[in-house]
């Protein structure tokens, strides 16, 4: 079986969990004899292609005079959006964006329809322009590649997936890693909502990363429950975790928040709980690792709560830096307001760190022994952190049981379920 797969990022060039999940899934699919042609806007040349054939969309030339592309362009709605709509990007990075004037639309359209187009590979101000061009690339690849099924990851690639389906008539799978409701709460951007909804409607099958996300697709997007299949994310096997032990240089315990400092991740609840824990257990440091539009607000709140000497902001961390931080951590906390899945708690448990997670997360469905609290319940969150710090037996049990659960969450197993979704879609297309 051969799959034409559309994604927006691929390790090591990633901005969040989406690229990590795509990488793990493709490696798992290879073990089940599924060949993947993985398309990214921009390839850098240092990606691991042992499990995929990576296609650099920036290398694809299209003929703007081709009637096929002109017809496709007429079906693509080109949009200007100035709000924070992109996964893994803070609104600070979009605050200078403005809706382009009508005069600029013609210029941008001509650029998108040029024969050669260089994608930035980023979540930047040209994003919607790049999404439009990416859809044209999807059409071009579908016309020349030999494949059995199309798989599109998250809303940025849905137009490309739909375009490929229109050309090839092959089944389309859309993979929901997050929705606009996760990113924006109830203040959804209607244009992004429309792209997500159309992607799910055009798909032959929909894969959600959790039942939490599946329910959002049913209740908010009104998608037929029979076409949505949940396949939980997984995690790569541990690589010499013991060797990652880092020198702490302090005697205090360490409690870590690791993720984007945005509304979705609930950083304010972590800060408020920290103050309550410090009032009872002073020998502890709190670390907030990441960046985002709420970072300055959190810094000011920490200062107001007089925790400056006990609270540390690291900024965005990459691969090895994340592993070193987790190796020093005594308790990991993920108080997300809305989390489709959440791979970082699995990484923490893999590093022998007990975790506290919100009930409003997909990963809570697979971690039966993690401590779970409602994201808004700061008192319960503080109690959970305090218990893991003050009573040694509690983290010992939580870590032991948690590691057993994590070891069973293999990408090979998730990939088998995805392959079964492919087979279901192919069967439906033949009927």
Secondary structure, 3 states (H helix, E strand, C coil): CEEEEECCCECCECCCHHHHHHHHHHHHHHCCCCEEEEEECCCCCCCCCCCCEEEEHHHCCCCCCCHHHHHHHHHCCCCCCCCCCCCCCCHHHHCCCCCCCHHHHHHHHHHHCCCCCCCCCCCCCCHHHHHHHHHHHHHHHHHHCCCCEEEEECHHHHHHHHHHHHHHCCEEEEEECCCHHHHHCCCCCHHHHHHHHHHHHHCCEEEECCHHHHHHHHHHHCCCHHHEEECCCCCCCCCCHHHHCCCCCCCCEEEEEECCCCHHHCHHHHHHHHHHHHHHCCCEEEEEECCCCCHHHHHHHHHHCCCCCCEEEEECCCHHHHHHHHHHCCEEEECCCCECCCCHHHHHHHCCCEEEEECCEHHHHCCCCCEEECCCCHHHHHHHHHHHHHCHHHHHHHHHHHHHHHHCCCHHHHHHHHHHHHHHHHHHHHC
